[in-house]
Amino acid sequence: MSDKEKIDSTEAEESETYEAICYICHRPESKAGKMIRIPNDICICQDCMQKTFDTMNHAGFPIGDMGNFGNMPNISMINLSDLQNMNAVPKSQKIKKKKKKEDKEAKPELDIRAIPAPHKIKASLDEYVVGQEHAKKVMAVAVYNHYKRVCCDEQDGIEIEKSNMLMLGPTGSGKTYMVKTLARLLDVPLAIADATSLTEAGYIGDDIESVVSKLLAAADNDVQRAEHGIIFIDEIDKIAKKKTTNQRDVSGESVQQGMLKLLEGAEIEVPVGANSKNAMVPLATVNTRNILFICGGAFPDLEEIIKERLNKQSAMGFHADLKDKYDGEENLLQRVEVEDVRKYGMIPEFLGRLPVIFALDALTEEMLVRILTEPKSAIVKQYQKLLALDEVKLEFDEGALHAIARKAKKKDIGARALRAIIEEFMLDIMYEIPKDDSIGTVTITEDYIDNHGAPLISMRGCPALPENAGTTGA
């Protein structure tokens, strides 16, 4: 096949997959109607073409030779003679055509029989996420019910409400990782947004609707696929209503109010391939009715609000609890109620659209040890694979794993501390190993993690020796 034939076939394939977009108003063909194609493969909708002709008639220009578009005064801004390659719209700003009705009947977008049951979703999450049994169970049931809602019809008049979730948990407990794993297992598009960057419409920052634009990009600009995706909004506690402020709260309560229509379900016009609307970017209409929203946040100081509520319940009499009874309870967030989150600063209308509220457990030393070794992509397995590429076996003593977990627990940043600690102790080993081809096994010991010794180095066919004794054993 010649180069010209390849280009023609590619263009034909793209014309069947993507919609044509008007060069002047940037509306897609599904909104603007049938396009008129003019030289250099430029598409103009009939409305814009008619406006151009009307302007020319009012200005007194004769419409004679219609073949010479370069002399049309109203579209001199287009510079058709100079647009040899400028008409090519980047793929990130092309909108995929909607499937025809007969295609939908032949193959529905979501099949209820293809949705895994909650126990299967949880079993899949168990392979990647350690602990958090209650959180995984709640997420599995909520996701299963949500996609059953998407698949079922409303002919009997019963409409199932959305199962949007609010996930609370200390930093590093795995909120984002759980959502990423869930989206990968279900094979649905996922968009992750940070609530701290969102502002009320009209102010500097990301508009609230930009989270839907990110989901559309994750779905490869396929509107139908995006409408069945998941949006995870992290740091949701940062948009809590400010207690005392004399200025307009453009990144707090106003953002919560702006998100209400997204959470409940509305048709939103979002820019394709950009974060903000402007005259040079095509717009697509996305219905958020079937999009699952998951909001997550650490909610620092929420424990104090929960303690205050619990102490009020039994603060007087012979059987009254001590005020410091709950100070040592690590998983106090598990006792959270809607009233606590409302008092924290989330407005009632916002919480009403997040019916599923649950908290993740704080990571204990035992959980951190399991995180090091058990998941499919555990940190220890990653380093073992790296050294295996150098034909060296890497082992960790049980004491070394607990020593790493203790150090991570002291940092108080959750599982994120594990990688930083191991990276620090593995630096010299990763640097020295490629120098010597005779090294067969490296064993990380508890003394090495506690800075009291060195790792055990075993040469091929020899017993293990401390690293600083490797040269004296010959």
PALO-942427 format. One record per residue (C-alpha): residue in one letter; x, y, z. Coordinates in steps of 0.001 Angstrom, whole numbers, plus 500000, padded with zeros to 6 digits. Layout:
% PALO-942427
[r "A",[X,Y,Z]]
...
END
This chain:
% PALO-942427
[r "M",[500000,500000,500000]]
[r "S",[501385,503400,499027]]
[r "D",[501801,506301,501465]]
[r "K",[498887,508169,499889]]
[r "E",[496608,505162,500237]]
[r "K",[497661,504749,503894]]
[r "I",[496874,508427,504599]]
[r "D",[493504,508142,502835]]
[r "S",[492574,505010,504790]]
[r "T",[493591,506644,508089]]
[r "E",[491514,509739,507309]]
[r "A",[488533,507577,506330]]
[r "E",[488828,505595,509568]]
[r "E",[489013,508778,511657]]
[r "S",[485992,510266,509845]]
[r "E",[483974,507183,510832]]
[r "T",[485187,507289,514467]]
[r "Y",[485323,511028,515251]]
[r "E",[482811,513805,514670]]
[r "A",[483461,516748,512361]]
[r "I",[483854,520074,514195]]
[r "C",[482903,523498,512813]]
[r "Y",[486000,525610,512269]]
[r "I",[484250,528854,513285]]
[r "C",[481953,527996,516249]]
[r "H",[483753,524772,517292]]
[r "R",[480512,522825,517759]]
[r "P",[480560,519113,516881]]
[r "E",[478373,517717,514110]]
[r "S",[475949,516141,516617]]
[r "K",[475033,519643,517869]]
[r "A",[475509,521883,514839]]
[r "G",[474021,519554,512234]]
[r "K",[475427,518519,508861]]
[r "M",[478714,520203,507975]]
[r "I",[479715,521866,504729]]
[r "R",[483221,520865,503646]]
[r "I",[485274,523487,501804]]
[r "P",[488791,523269,500356]]
[r "N",[491646,522144,502646]]
[r "D",[489246,519769,504471]]
[r "I",[487732,522545,506575]]
[r "C",[484239,521955,507987]]
[r "I",[481778,524803,508572]]
[r "C",[478273,524299,509933]]
[r "Q",[475285,525603,508016]]
[r "D",[474517,528282,510648]]
[r "C",[477975,529842,510391]]
[r "M",[477911,529628,506592]]
[r "Q",[474484,531300,506475]]
[r "K",[475655,534071,508829]]
[r "T",[478608,534665,506544]]
[r "F",[476369,534962,503475]]
[r "D",[473952,537274,505325]]
[r "T",[476822,539543,506393]]
[r "M",[478111,539665,502820]]
[r "N",[474659,540557,501449]]
[r "H",[474169,543343,504006]]
[r "A",[477633,544672,503207]]
[r "G",[476790,544792,499484]]
[r "F",[479249,542158,498259]]
[r "P",[478058,540207,495219]]
[r "I",[478047,536436,495667]]
[r "G",[479325,535421,492304]]
[r "D",[482106,532893,492071]]
[r "M",[481516,530669,495137]]
[r "G",[484585,528603,494356]]
[r "N",[486944,531354,495473]]
[r "F",[486443,531228,499262]]
[r "G",[489651,533151,499790]]
[r "N",[487915,536391,498648]]
[r "M",[484971,536126,501057]]
[r "P",[485383,539200,503294]]
[r "N",[483612,537870,506400]]
[r "I",[485874,534842,506732]]
[r "S",[489123,536556,505947]]
[r "M",[490064,535748,509535]]
[r "I",[490219,532076,508539]]
[r "N",[492966,532675,505914]]
[r "L",[491989,529619,503883]]
[r "S",[494924,530024,501511]]
[r "D",[497346,529681,504440]]
[r "L",[495636,526740,506093]]
[r "Q",[497370,523785,504478]]
[r "N",[497982,521958,507766]]
[r "M",[496310,524214,510357]]
[r "N",[492952,522483,509946]]
[r "A",[494205,519324,511641]]
[r "V",[492562,519199,515057]]
[r "P",[494668,517450,517711]]
[r "K",[493337,514004,518586]]
[r "S",[492885,515074,522204]]
[r "Q",[490231,517571,521010]]
[r "K",[488313,515208,518721]]
[r "I",[484957,513937,519938]]
[r "K",[484068,510318,519256]]
[r "K",[480791,509679,517460]]
[r "K",[477953,508225,519482]]
[r "K",[477030,504657,518656]]
[r "K",[474000,504135,516469]]
[r "K",[470804,502767,517964]]
[r "E",[471148,499366,516334]]
[r "D",[474706,499082,517707]]
[r "K",[473426,499780,521220]]
[r "E",[470813,497051,520915]]
[r "A",[473378,494586,519626]]
[r "K",[475973,495300,522337]]
[r "P",[474971,497348,525401]]
[r "E",[477551,499623,526992]]
[r "L",[477269,497753,530323]]
[r "D",[476007,494212,530850]]
[r "I",[474616,493475,534304]]
[r "R",[475832,489878,534051]]
[r "A",[479389,491097,533440]]
[r "I",[479498,493085,536698]]
[r "P",[481348,491026,539344]]
[r "A",[479505,490312,542580]]
[r "P",[480588,492173,545743]]
[r "H",[482506,489196,547166]]
[r "K",[484458,488905,543885]]
[r "I",[485231,492647,543882]]
[r "K",[486488,492396,547470]]
[r "A",[488546,489282,546653]]
[r "S",[490216,491173,543811]]
[r "L",[490908,494132,546102]]
[r "D",[492426,491732,548674]]
[r "E",[495196,490912,546191]]
[r "Y",[496366,494533,546147]]
[r "V",[495172,496144,549404]]
[r "V",[496143,494878,552873]]
[r "G",[493611,495114,555704]]
[r "Q",[490751,497655,555500]]
[r "E",[488207,494816,555499]]
[r "H",[485222,497034,556303]]
[r "A",[486165,499690,553747]]
[r "K",[486641,497111,550976]]
[r "K",[483274,495526,551777]]
[r "V",[481482,498889,551728]]
[r "M",[483124,499899,548423]]
[r "A",[482341,496540,546782]]
[r "V",[478639,496732,547674]]
[r "A",[478318,500424,546715]]
[r "V",[480000,499922,543338]]
[r "Y",[477963,496786,542601]]
[r "N",[474686,498584,543403]]
[r "H",[475733,501621,541355]]
[r "Y",[476385,499669,538166]]
[r "K",[473208,497613,538677]]
[r "R",[471424,500968,538807]]
[r "V",[473064,502007,535533]]
[r "C",[472029,498773,533792]]
[r "C",[468433,498532,535007]]
[r "D",[465495,500291,533378]]
[r "E",[462892,502535,535003]]
[r "Q",[459794,501147,533308]]
[r "D",[458257,500183,536655]]
[r "G",[458644,503753,537950]]
[r "I",[461212,502830,540602]]
[r "E",[464377,504913,540297]]
[r "I",[467414,503788,542283]]
[r "E",[469469,506609,543776]]
[r "K",[473216,506986,543261]]
[r "S",[475715,505405,545664]]
[r "N",[478234,508253,545847]]
[r "M",[480795,507687,548608]]
[r "L",[482649,509771,551188]]
[r "M",[485853,508059,552318]]
[r "L",[487622,509221,555473]]
[r "G",[491043,508049,556513]]
[r "P",[494439,509242,557754]]
[r "T",[497084,510157,555195]]
[r "G",[498833,507177,553639]]
[r "S",[496059,504718,554534]]
[r "G",[495371,503853,550877]]
[r "K",[492348,505920,549796]]
[r "T",[493604,506817,546318]]
[r "Y",[495216,503395,545812]]
[r "M",[491930,501612,546553]]
[r "V",[490012,503731,544040]]
[r "K",[492697,503228,541354]]
[r "T",[492649,499473,541925]]
[r "L",[488843,499407,541801]]
[r "A",[488697,501286,538475]]
[r "R",[491348,498986,536983]]
[r "L",[489470,495859,538076]]
[r "L",[486158,497115,536638]]
[r "D",[487830,498452,533466]]
[r "V",[486080,501835,533648]]
[r "P",[487639,505281,533059]]
[r "L",[488862,507047,536192]]
[r "A",[489583,510735,536801]]
[r "I",[491393,511882,539948]]
[r "A",[491017,515529,540906]]
[r "D",[492328,517542,543831]]
[r "A",[489687,519625,545593]]
[r "T",[492297,522182,546681]]
[r "S",[492662,523424,543091]]
[r "L",[488912,523931,542545]]
[r "T",[487363,527390,542810]]
[r "E",[483968,528920,542218]]
[r "A",[483205,529738,538571]]
[r "G",[484664,533087,537534]]
[r "Y",[487736,532940,539772]]
[r "I",[491317,531940,539042]]
[r "G",[491760,528175,539345]]
[r "D",[490073,525071,537971]]
[r "D",[486322,525252,537456]]
[r "I",[484267,522586,539203]]
[r "E",[483278,521136,535824]]
[r "S",[486945,520509,534969]]
[r "V",[486759,517194,536873]]
[r "V",[484292,515944,534241]]
[r "S",[486630,517152,531494]]
[r "K",[489419,514996,533013]]
[r "L",[487116,511965,532974]]
[r "L",[486270,512586,529313]]
[r "A",[489990,512680,528491]]
[r "A",[490521,509419,530432]]
[r "A",[487751,507838,528326]]
[r "D",[489546,508864,525107]]
[r "N",[486845,511499,524425]]
[r "D",[484163,508806,524267]]
[r "V",[481185,510498,525931]]
[r "Q",[479199,507276,526425]]
[r "R",[482111,505542,528142]]
[r "A",[482838,508607,530293]]
[r "E",[479218,508657,531502]]
[r "H",[479833,505257,533172]]
[r "G",[483164,506176,534756]]
[r "I",[484394,507038,538248]]
[r "I",[485530,510455,539509]]
[r "F",[487647,510531,542669]]
[r "I",[487935,513938,544353]]
[r "D",[490761,513880,546877]]
[r "E",[491432,516336,549727]]
[r "I",[487696,516988,550000]]
[r "D",[488174,518162,553597]]
[r "K",[490052,521219,552287]]
[r "I",[486811,522719,550914]]
[r "A",[485113,522668,554317]]
[r "K",[483240,525809,555295]]
[r "K",[485530,528260,557050]]
[r "K",[484619,528956,560672]]
[r "T",[485434,532677,560671]]
[r "T",[485997,534650,557500]]
[r "N",[485107,538147,556350]]
[r "Q",[485862,537441,552673]]
[r "R",[484047,535426,550033]]
[r "D",[484927,531731,550418]]
[r "V",[485558,530943,546729]]
[r "S",[487388,527656,547396]]
[r "G",[485306,526357,550307]]
[r "E",[481542,526387,550727]]
[r "S",[481053,527829,547221]]
[r "V",[482791,524792,545703]]
[r "Q",[480559,522455,547709]]
[r "Q",[477472,524240,546396]]
[r "G",[478796,524136,542837]]
[r "M",[479358,520384,543078]]
[r "L",[475761,519623,544043]]
[r "K",[474502,519394,540466]]
[r "L",[477455,517180,539473]]
[r "L",[476868,514722,542312]]
[r "E",[473135,514440,541730]]
[r "G",[473243,514303,537942]]
[r "A",[473143,517021,535311]]
[r "E",[474091,517648,531694]]
[r "I",[477381,519526,531731]]
[r "E",[479100,521163,528771]]
[r "V",[482808,520475,529144]]
[r "P",[485764,521478,526942]]
[r "V",[487407,518665,525002]]
[r "G",[491167,518459,525471]]
[r "A",[491375,521485,527790]]
[r "N",[490605,522426,531395]]
[r "S",[488734,525656,530702]]
[r "K",[486156,526768,528175]]
[r "N",[487338,529092,525429]]
[r "A",[486374,529984,521891]]
[r "M",[488987,527731,520291]]
[r "V",[488031,524455,522020]]
[r "P",[485055,522238,521079]]
[r "L",[482524,521431,523799]]
[r "A",[480901,518091,524576]]
[r "T",[477789,517456,526674]]
[r "V",[478290,514874,529425]]
[r "N",[475470,513629,531669]]
[r "T",[476776,512976,535183]]
[r "R",[473701,510982,536239]]
[r "N",[475508,507626,535934]]
[r "I",[478994,508767,536992]]
[r "L",[480095,507400,540366]]
[r "F",[481637,510073,542592]]
[r "I",[483994,509078,545399]]
[r "C",[485237,511830,547703]]
[r "G",[488156,511257,550065]]
[r "G",[489937,513216,552745]]
[r "A",[492057,512894,555873]]
[r "F",[489806,515263,557905]]
[r "P",[492394,516247,560516]]
[r "D",[490953,517249,563905]]
[r "L",[487696,515414,563145]]
[r "E",[488595,513064,566004]]
[r "E",[488206,515969,568434]]
[r "I",[484634,516550,567229]]
[r "I",[483864,512835,567614]]
[r "K",[485370,512787,571134]]
[r "E",[483271,515789,572096]]
[r "R",[480092,514041,570951]]
[r "L",[480960,510763,572665]]
[r "N",[481862,512468,575963]]
[r "K",[478588,514410,576013]]
[r "Q",[476630,511154,575935]]
[r "S",[477897,510100,579393]]
[r "A",[479537,513025,581115]]
[r "M",[477724,513041,584458]]
[r "G",[476854,510595,587262]]
[r "F",[478555,507624,588860]]
[r "H",[478825,505767,585526]]
[r "A",[480243,508715,583594]]
[r "D",[483210,508060,581331]]
[r "L",[486509,509829,581806]]
[r "K",[487166,512686,579385]]
[r "D",[490404,511096,578225]]
[r "K",[488812,507688,577627]]
[r "Y",[489005,508020,573825]]
[r "D",[492424,509689,573637]]
[r "G",[494273,506429,573037]]
[r "E",[491794,505045,570485]]
[r "E",[493584,504952,567141]]
[r "N",[490592,504216,564898]]
[r "L",[488230,506822,566301]]
[r "L",[487187,507781,562761]]
[r "Q",[485259,504496,562580]]
[r "R",[482707,506075,564971]]
[r "V",[482026,508993,562606]]
[r "E",[478486,510146,561963]]
[r "V",[477033,512590,559449]]
[r "E",[476579,515192,562193]]
[r "D",[480332,515131,562922]]
[r "V",[481245,515812,559287]]
[r "R",[478622,518576,559098]]
[r "K",[480094,520230,562181]]
[r "Y",[483534,519957,560549]]
[r "G",[482341,522281,557762]]
[r "M",[480616,520224,555067]]
[r "I",[477168,521604,554171]]
[r "P",[474111,519330,554636]]
[r "E",[473143,519464,550936]]
[r "F",[476589,518157,549997]]
[r "L",[476505,515320,552548]]
[r "G",[472997,514371,551431]]
[r "R",[474387,513510,548008]]
[r "L",[477068,511243,549527]]
[r "P",[474931,508572,551205]]
[r "V",[477769,506064,551755]]
[r "I",[480172,507322,554441]]
[r "F",[482927,505092,555827]]
[r "A",[486396,505377,557343]]
[r "L",[489652,503517,556780]]
[r "D",[491695,502065,559623]]
[r "A",[494944,503657,560716]]
[r "L",[497884,501456,559733]]
[r "T",[499383,499380,562555]]
[r "E",[502898,497898,562609]]
[r "E",[501546,494481,561602]]
[r "M",[499644,495994,558653]]
[r "L",[502772,497828,557509]]
[r "V",[504740,494552,557574]]
[r "R",[502050,492895,555463]]
[r "I",[502040,495855,553049]]
[r "L",[505784,495307,552551]]
[r "T",[505388,491693,551419]]
[r "E",[501823,490563,550620]]
[r "P",[500311,492667,547775]]
[r "K",[501023,491771,544155]]
[r "S",[503111,494916,543734]]
[r "A",[504625,494908,547234]]
[r "I",[507728,497079,547723]]
[r "V",[509895,494104,548740]]
[r "K",[508833,492211,545601]]
[r "Q",[509779,495215,543472]]
[r "Y",[513327,495327,544866]]
[r "Q",[513671,491558,544601]]
[r "K",[512774,491825,540933]]
[r "L",[515284,494643,540413]]
[r "L",[518130,492586,541892]]
[r "A",[516967,489436,540114]]
[r "L",[517719,491227,536849]]
[r "D",[521352,491319,538097]]
[r "E",[521039,487597,538991]]
[r "V",[521190,488370,542722]]
[r "K",[518704,487058,545291]]
[r "L",[517411,489587,547835]]
[r "E",[516041,488444,551200]]
[r "F",[514627,490286,554214]]
[r "D",[514727,488935,557779]]
[r "E",[511467,489040,559717]]
[r "G",[513149,491397,562197]]
[r "A",[514209,493723,559378]]
[r "L",[510606,494000,558134]]
[r "H",[509387,494910,561627]]
[r "A",[512201,497438,562022]]
[r "I",[511170,499132,558749]]
[r "A",[507523,499147,559895]]
[r "R",[508485,500727,563245]]
[r "K",[510413,503504,561514]]
[r "A",[507491,504128,559132]]
[r "K",[505021,504238,562031]]
[r "K",[507066,506988,563723]]
[r "K",[506947,509163,560593]]
[r "D",[503113,509179,560824]]
[r "I",[502546,509450,557055]]
[r "G",[501205,505944,556501]]
[r "A",[502413,503534,553852]]
[r "R",[504166,506324,551922]]
[r "A",[507009,506184,554474]]
[r "L",[507893,502570,553608]]
[r "R",[509309,503365,550183]]
[r "A",[511423,506250,551500]]
[r "I",[512932,504101,554280]]
[r "I",[513771,501142,552036]]
[r "E",[515179,503460,549383]]
[r "E",[517550,504919,551960]]
[r "F",[518907,501519,553090]]
[r "M",[519006,499987,549608]]
[r "L",[520972,502844,548024]]
[r "D",[524463,501493,548761]]
[r "I",[523439,497931,547935]]
[r "M",[521946,498920,544566]]
[r "Y",[525120,500887,543845]]
[r "E",[527644,498181,544813]]
[r "I",[525928,495026,543505]]
[r "P",[526547,495620,539753]]
[r "K",[530310,495952,540473]]
[r "D",[530758,492310,541534]]
[r "D",[529356,489451,539440]]
[r "S",[530247,486880,542116]]
[r "I",[527588,488078,544599]]
[r "G",[524752,485566,544851]]
[r "T",[522525,486597,547790]]
[r "V",[521977,489747,549859]]
[r "T",[520142,489449,553184]]
[r "I",[518798,492577,554907]]
[r "T",[518977,492188,558694]]
[r "E",[517367,494016,561601]]
[r "D",[520791,495281,562754]]
[r "Y",[521364,496876,559351]]
[r "I",[518010,498707,559519]]
[r "D",[518813,499870,563053]]
[r "N",[522272,501090,561916]]
[r "H",[524091,498514,564075]]
[r "G",[525499,496276,561353]]
[r "A",[525702,495474,557666]]
[r "P",[523692,493292,555287]]
[r "L",[524835,489687,554816]]
[r "I",[526491,489096,551457]]
[r "S",[526732,485553,550118]]
[r "M",[529008,484800,547190]]
[r "R",[527942,482190,544694]]
[r "G",[528579,478788,546289]]
[r "C",[529767,480330,549625]]
[r "P",[528053,480915,553019]]
[r "A",[526712,484366,553864]]
[r "L",[529136,486962,555243]]
[r "P",[528642,490540,556478]]
[r "E",[529257,493072,553739]]
[r "N",[532391,494532,555394]]
[r "A",[533808,490986,555831]]
[r "G",[533321,489952,552230]]
[r "T",[536893,490730,551231]]
[r "T",[538548,489036,554239]]
[r "G",[536879,485677,553827]]
[r "A",[538995,484619,550845]]
END
